[in-house]
């Protein structure tokens, strides 16, 4: 659904189409360098190692995350869950950000938002409340099912809707782990969450929505 390339059965970090400093002042350069270059890189490395150990190199990340119960080794299953979730969630998170101003949902996504949330403002408010209401580390997601219905949810740690809701495909991910914002915002998670929407590219989210409907 999102572009998560595999070369030689190795999962790779999403390639950024913007510079580390392009999201200033909303997301600072040092946070981008650390978040993408250290945290996301570590999740990707650990996930690849676990996938190889589990003999799952022929499967997509979506298939792995939606069938974790098939891995009998509890320690390996937990490693796949934590690092696979971290890999997938961060790929989605970084792929929907951009320095473009005033992007808008596509007509198809806008119609779905109005149907399921009433308005774009109400959806944003819902996602902000979920992000702020997540105790400790976690995420807020906008997801879609095969009928095109939208769902706003939150998840702890590196979980996501593939693990928790099963058939809901995430199209927007808002990271509220402290490493996503603490270097700039310290304990002011609310300021970060508000500014996240200043660099969220709704055109990219719309593409994710349309791709999910085409699957």
C-alpha positions as CSV (number, residue, x, y, z in Angstrom):
1,X,0.0,0.0,0.0
2,X,2.8,2.4,0.9
3,X,6.1,2.0,-0.9
4,X,8.1,-0.4,1.2
5,X,10.7,-1.8,-1.2
6,X,12.5,-5.1,-0.7
7,X,15.8,-5.7,-2.4
8,X,17.2,-9.2,-2.0
9,X,14.5,-10.0,0.5
10,X,15.6,-7.1,2.6
11,X,13.1,-4.5,3.7
12,X,14.3,-0.9,3.3
13,X,13.5,2.4,4.8
14,X,11.2,4.6,2.7
15,X,13.2,7.0,0.6
16,X,12.5,10.6,1.7
17,X,11.5,13.1,-1.1
18,X,12.4,16.0,1.1
19,X,15.5,17.1,3.1
20,X,15.9,16.7,6.8
21,X,15.5,20.5,7.3
22,X,12.5,20.8,5.0
23,X,9.9,20.5,7.7
24,X,11.3,23.3,9.9
25,X,10.1,24.9,12.1
26,X,7.3,22.3,12.7
27,X,9.7,19.3,12.9
28,X,13.3,20.3,13.4
29,X,16.3,19.0,11.6
30,X,18.0,17.2,14.5
31,X,14.8,15.3,15.3
32,X,14.5,14.2,11.6
33,X,18.2,13.1,11.6
34,X,17.8,11.2,14.8
35,X,14.3,9.8,14.2
36,X,14.9,8.6,10.6
37,X,18.6,8.0,10.7
38,X,18.8,6.3,14.1
39,X,15.4,5.0,15.4
40,X,13.9,4.0,12.1
41,X,17.1,2.6,10.8
42,X,17.4,0.4,13.9
43,X,13.8,-0.9,13.6
44,X,14.5,-1.7,9.9
45,X,17.7,-3.6,10.7
46,X,16.2,-5.6,13.6
47,X,13.1,-6.4,11.5
48,X,15.2,-7.8,8.7
49,X,17.2,-10.0,11.0
50,X,14.0,-11.3,12.7
51,X,12.3,-12.0,9.3
52,X,15.4,-13.9,8.1
53,X,15.5,-15.9,11.4
54,X,11.7,-16.7,11.1
55,X,12.0,-17.8,7.5
56,X,9.5,-15.2,6.3
57,X,11.6,-13.4,3.7
58,X,9.0,-14.3,1.0
59,X,6.2,-12.4,2.7
60,X,5.3,-8.7,2.7
61,X,5.4,-6.7,5.9
62,X,1.6,-6.5,5.8
63,X,1.3,-10.3,5.7
64,X,3.8,-10.7,8.5
65,X,2.1,-8.2,10.8
66,X,-1.4,-9.5,10.2
67,X,-0.4,-13.2,10.9
68,X,2.0,-12.9,13.9
69,X,0.1,-15.6,15.7
70,X,1.5,-18.1,13.2
71,X,5.0,-17.6,14.7
72,X,5.2,-20.1,17.5
73,X,8.4,-18.8,19.1
74,X,7.2,-16.1,21.6
75,X,10.5,-14.1,21.7
76,X,10.8,-14.1,17.9
77,X,7.1,-13.2,17.6
78,X,7.6,-10.2,19.9
79,X,10.6,-9.1,18.0
80,X,8.7,-9.2,14.7
81,X,5.8,-7.3,16.3
82,X,7.9,-4.6,17.8
83,X,10.4,-4.1,15.0
84,X,8.0,-4.9,12.2
85,X,5.5,-2.4,13.6
86,X,8.3,0.1,14.0
87,X,9.4,-0.4,10.5
88,X,6.0,-0.2,8.9
89,X,4.6,2.6,11.1
90,X,7.7,4.8,10.5
91,X,7.7,4.2,6.7
92,X,4.1,5.4,6.6
93,X,4.8,8.3,8.9
94,X,7.7,9.7,7.0
95,X,6.1,9.0,3.6
96,X,3.1,11.3,4.3
97,X,5.1,14.4,5.4
98,X,6.2,17.2,3.1
99,X,7.0,20.9,3.2
100,X,4.1,21.6,0.7
101,X,1.6,24.1,2.1
102,X,-2.2,23.9,2.2
103,X,-2.6,20.4,0.7
104,X,-6.1,19.0,0.4
105,X,-7.6,15.6,0.4
106,X,-8.7,14.3,-3.0
107,X,-12.4,14.4,-3.8
108,X,-12.8,10.7,-3.1
109,X,-11.0,11.0,0.3
110,X,-12.9,14.2,1.1
111,X,-16.2,12.5,0.5
112,X,-15.2,9.6,2.7
113,X,-14.1,12.0,5.5
114,X,-17.3,13.9,5.4
115,X,-19.3,10.7,5.5
116,X,-17.5,9.1,8.4
117,X,-16.4,12.1,10.4
118,X,-18.5,15.0,9.3
119,X,-15.7,17.3,8.2
120,X,-11.9,17.4,7.8
121,X,-11.7,19.6,10.9
122,X,-13.6,17.0,12.9
123,X,-11.3,14.2,11.6
124,X,-8.2,16.3,12.6
125,X,-9.7,16.9,16.0
126,X,-10.4,13.2,16.5
127,X,-6.8,12.2,15.5
128,X,-5.4,14.9,17.8
129,X,-7.5,13.7,20.7
130,X,-6.4,10.1,20.1
131,X,-2.7,11.1,19.9
132,X,-3.0,13.2,23.1
133,X,-5.0,10.4,24.9
134,X,-2.4,7.7,24.1
135,X,-0.8,7.0,27.5
136,X,3.0,6.6,27.0
137,X,4.4,5.7,23.6
138,X,2.2,4.9,20.6
139,X,0.5,6.1,17.5
140,X,-2.8,7.6,16.1
141,X,-3.9,6.1,12.8
142,X,-6.4,6.8,10.0
143,X,-7.2,3.5,8.4
144,X,-9.6,2.2,5.7
145,X,-11.3,-1.1,5.1
146,X,-12.0,-2.7,1.7
147,X,-15.4,-0.9,1.5
148,X,-13.7,2.5,1.8
149,X,-14.9,3.2,5.4
150,X,-12.5,5.2,7.5
151,X,-11.5,4.5,11.0
152,X,-9.5,6.6,13.5
153,X,-7.7,4.6,16.2
154,X,-4.8,4.7,18.5
155,X,-2.3,2.0,19.4
156,X,0.4,1.5,22.0
157,X,4.1,1.0,21.4
158,X,4.6,-0.1,17.7
159,X,1.3,-1.8,17.2
160,X,-0.9,-0.8,14.3
161,X,-4.3,-1.7,12.8
162,X,-2.9,-4.7,10.9
163,X,-2.3,-6.3,14.3
164,X,-5.3,-4.9,16.2
165,X,-8.2,-4.4,13.7
166,X,-7.1,-7.0,11.2
167,X,-8.5,-5.8,7.9
168,X,-8.0,-2.0,8.4
169,X,-5.2,-0.6,6.2
170,X,-3.4,2.4,7.7
171,X,-3.2,5.4,5.4
172,X,-2.0,8.0,7.9
173,X,0.2,7.5,11.0
174,X,0.9,10.1,13.7
175,X,3.9,9.1,15.9
176,X,3.6,10.1,19.6
177,X,6.7,8.3,20.8
178,X,8.8,10.9,22.7
179,X,11.7,10.4,20.2
180,X,9.4,12.0,17.5
181,X,9.2,15.3,19.3
182,X,11.1,15.6,22.6
183,X,14.2,17.3,21.2
184,X,12.1,20.3,20.1
185,X,8.9,20.2,22.1
186,X,10.1,18.6,25.4
187,X,6.9,17.6,27.3
188,X,4.6,19.6,25.1
189,X,3.1,16.8,23.1
190,X,0.1,18.9,22.2
191,X,2.2,21.5,20.4
192,X,3.9,18.8,18.3
193,X,0.6,17.1,17.5
194,X,-0.9,20.4,16.3
195,X,2.2,21.2,14.2
196,X,2.2,17.7,12.7
197,X,-0.8,18.7,10.6
198,X,1.1,21.7,9.2
199,X,3.5,19.3,7.4
200,X,1.0,16.5,6.7
201,X,0.6,16.1,3.0
202,X,-3.0,15.2,2.3
203,X,-2.2,14.5,-1.3
204,X,0.0,11.6,-0.2
205,X,-2.7,10.4,2.2
206,X,-5.2,10.6,-0.6
207,X,-2.9,8.4,-2.8
208,X,-2.7,5.9,0.0
209,X,-6.5,5.9,0.2
210,X,-6.9,5.3,-3.5
211,X,-4.2,2.6,-3.6
212,X,-6.0,0.8,-0.7
213,X,-9.2,0.9,-2.6
214,X,-7.6,-0.6,-5.7
215,X,-6.1,-3.6,-3.9
